[in-house]
């Protein structure tokens, strides 16, 4: 079926990036489950356009407001002012159409971090800089009431993050339901800094000037521990996917968490670390039994391994990320 290109071309005209007479090639790009992303080859060079979808491309009935595109665009502009190399440049926005345009970053210079991790290119320095840049954005926005007012997006963050990862998992694990719903309540009630919401290796490019963050459509003023736990969760799960490199993934876990916490000066380290350590097992279990299970853990014995570890840490929470790591090592 041929892709409908007119909405993208109309958005480019609205943004002032093309004229009504222009008919540039539009090519769909692979991406996540929540948006359509295309490359448009303008006369001045290629750009990307992103459009949020009302229903995510997963088996479960998972819906979220399309206005999240506006908040993603705002997050990228704020992040660019804090760490210019950490995000693509926003070129224009058509809020009515739920679209925005950003610079196209060529994959040969900006490989996806997830692909590198999959292929054994496991650079501890990349992980450390992810922690550094995420902490920098949190630090610069911590306690900012003006930013908090612009990102009062509980109505988006809950259905696209907390419900599918924690509440949906609670429905499948009644023995952990009370603990998982408590994590939802605590996370929603914690308002500290501007959160990306999807700090995952698939949304990070390993650029020549450091990691570049994509897909901030879960942007929310809330608990920065969520970003930390969300990314560390993926590094743990990679040990199941590619066990031959598990030691290097865990080195990345330590480097990212250490660098992040070293720069997290807006609150006591013990507090934010404890919240991240409490969230981690819930997110681990959510990537097995929630609405968006990881596609690369396919064996029942591996799923059971993650469940056993996650349920144990939900029943008996630990206060530090090192404690989570020690428990994980004991399961490998």
N, C-alpha and C positions, 0 to 999 in steps of 0.2 A: 504494500500500500504506500502510495506516494505521500510524503510528509507535507503538511499544509505550511507553506512558508509565509503567507500574507500577514499573519499576526506579528511575526518577527520584523518583517519589513516595515509595517506600520509603526511598530514601536521605535525602530531606528529613526524614522522620520520625526516622530514625536520628540525624540531625544536630541534631534538636530545633528545626527551622525550620518544621515543619508537624505537624498531628495526623493520625491515621489517618482521621479523618472528612473531612479537607480533600480537595477534588478541583480544584485550581487548573489553569488552562490551561497546557499544555506545548507550546512551539513550537520546532521545530528551527531552529538558526541556521547560516548558512554559516560555514565555518572551514577549517582545514587538512586534510591528508590523514591525520592520525594519530589523530584523536579525533572523538567526537560531542559537540556542544555544543548545549544547549537553553536557552531562556528559560522561566522559570516565573513566572507572575504571581500572587504571594502577596498576601494581604490588605494586608500592609505595604509592598508594592511589588515590582517585578520583581527576580529574581536569575538568575544563570547557573549551570548545572551542566555540568561537563566530565567526560567518561568516556574514558579511553584505550582504543584498539583494539589487539588483538593483531596484526592484519595491516593495514598501511597501505593507504589507498585510492589505489594507483598500479598501473600495468600490471605492473611487476616484482613478484616475490615478495619483499616487504620486510616483515619481522616484527621485533617488539621487545617486550620484557617489559612487561606492563600495570602492573607495580609502579612504573613511572616516574611515574605520577600522584601517588604519595606524595611523591616527591622534588620534583616541580613545586610541590606545595603548600608544602613546607618552604622551597624557594627563595623563593617569594613572601613568606612570613612573614619570612625573614631580610632580603630586599630592602626590605620595608616598614619595618623597624627602622632601616635605613640611609638610605633615601630614600622617605619615606612617599607622596609624590605619584607615584612611579614605577611603582606596581603597583595593581591593584584590591584591595580589601579581601577577604581570605578570611573567609567566613562560617561555614564548617563543612566537615567531611571525613568520608567514609565509606570508610575504607581497605579494608574487606572487599569493597566493590563497585567499588573503583578509581575513585571519584568524589569531587569536592569542589565546594562552592558558593562563588561570589564575587559581589561586587556587580555589577549591570548598569550599564554606562556607555553612556548614550544616544549613538547615532552622530551626531546633529546637533551634539553638543558634543565628541565624541571621534572625529573622522574617522580612518580608517585612513591611515597615512602613505603606504603604497603607492598608494592611490587618489589622494592629493594629488600625488604625484610623477608618476603617469600623466597627470593632468589639467593639469600645468604649474604647480601650486602648489608651488614649489620654494623652501623657506625655509632658508637657510643656518643661521639661528639654531636651528632644530629639529635639524639635523644636529649642530651643535656641542653642543647639550644632550644628545643621544643619547650622544655621546662622553664628556661630562662625567659622566652618570649611570652609564654602564657602568663607567667608571674608578672612580667612587666605590664601587660594589659590589665591584669587584675589590680596591681598596685596603683597604677595611674587613675583607675576609676573607683577605687575603694572609697566609700564614704561620700561619693559625689551625688548629692540629692538631685541635681539637674539631670544627670544621666539616669538615675533611678526612675525619675518621672517619665523619661522617654522610653524606657524599656520595662514598663509594668506589664509584662507579657506572660503572667501566670496562665492565662487562658490559652496560650500556645504551648508553653513549656510543659504543662501537665499532660495534654493529650499526645504530644509528639515525643516526650521523653519519659516522664514518671509513670504514666499509665501503661504504655506498652512494655516498658522494661521492668517495672516493679509491681504495679497493681495487677497486670495480666498474669505475671508469674505467681503472685500470691494466690490467685484463683486456682492454680494448678498444684500449689503446695500449701495446703491448709495448715500444716505443721509449722510453717514459717510465715503465715499470712500476717499475723499481728506485728511481727518484726518488720516485714517489708512495708506494711502500711505506715508504721512508725517512721521509717526512713523517708517515705513520701511526705509526711507531715513536717518532719524536721527540716527537710530540704526546702520545701515551699516557704517555711517560716523564716529561713535564714537569708537575710538581705545584706550582702557585703560588697559586691563588686559586679562588674559587667562580665557575664559568662558567655562563652561561645556556644556551648551545649553539645557539640559533636566533634570534640578533639580526638579524632580517630586517624590512624595511619593512612586510611584511604582518602582522607580529606587534607593531607599534608603533602606538599611537594618539597623534595629535597633540592632546593635551588642553589645557584652558585654563591648567593649571599646569605644562605641559611634557609631554614624551613619557612614555607609559605602556607598560610592557612586558607582553606576554602570552606564553603558550605556552612555559613553561620546562621542558617535560617531558624535555629533554635535559640537565637540570642535572647538573653534574659538578664535582668538585674536580680541576682540572687546569690546562691552559695558557690563560691569559687572552688570549693572542694569537689564539686561535681565534675568540672573539667579535668582536674587532676586524676580522680578515680577513673573517669571514663577512658582516658588514654592509657593509664597503667593496666586497666582491665584487658585491653587489646594486646599489650605486650605479654601478659600472662598466657592468654589464649594462643598466641603464636607458638608457644612451647608445645602445644598439642599438635598444631598444624605441621611444624617442621622441628621435630624433637632433636634432630642432629645439631641444631643451633640454639637449643634452649638456654645454655649457659650464657650465650651472647645476648639473647633477649633479656635475660634477667639482669645482666650488666646494664642494659639500657634502662630497665625498670629502676635500678638503683641510681643511675646517673640522672634520670629525669626527675625522680622524686627528691633527690638531694639538692639539685640545682633549684628546683621550684621552691622548696621549703627555705632554702638559704635566702631567697629573695622575697619571701612572703612576710613582710614586716608590718602589715596592716592589722594583724591580730596575733595572738600567741600561737606559736607553731604547734603546740600540743593540741590546741583546739581544732585547727583546720586539719591537722593530720589525723586526729581521731575521727572526724566526720568522713574523711576520705577512706580511712580503713574500714569504717562501718558500711559505707556505700559499696565498696569493692565486691564483697561476696554477693550482694544483691544484684549488681550488674553482671557478675559472672553467671549467676543462675539465670538472669534475664536473657543472656545471649544463647542459652540452651533451650529454655522453656517459655520465653516471652514471645512477643509478636514479631521480633526481628532476630531469629536465631542466626548465628554465624554460619555461612555456607560451607566452611571448610572443615568443620567437625562433624563427620558423617558416621563414625563408628559408635555403636551403642556403648562399648566399654569406655570410650573416651568421654562420651556424654556423662556416663555414670561417675567417672573420675571427677569431673567438674562439679556435678551435683553434690557428691559426697563432701568435697572440700567446702563448697559454698554454703551448704546447709549447716555444716559444723560451725563455720564462722558466723553464721546468722544466729545460731543458738547460743554460741559462746563468743560474743564479740571481743576483738582485741583492739588495743588503743593505738597501735602504730603500724605504719606501712611495712616496716621490717618484720613485724609479727605475721602479717599477711604473707609476706615473701617466704618466711620460714615454714609456714603451714603449706604453702604451695610446693616448695621444694620437697617436702615430705611425701607429697602425692606423686611426684614425677618418677 
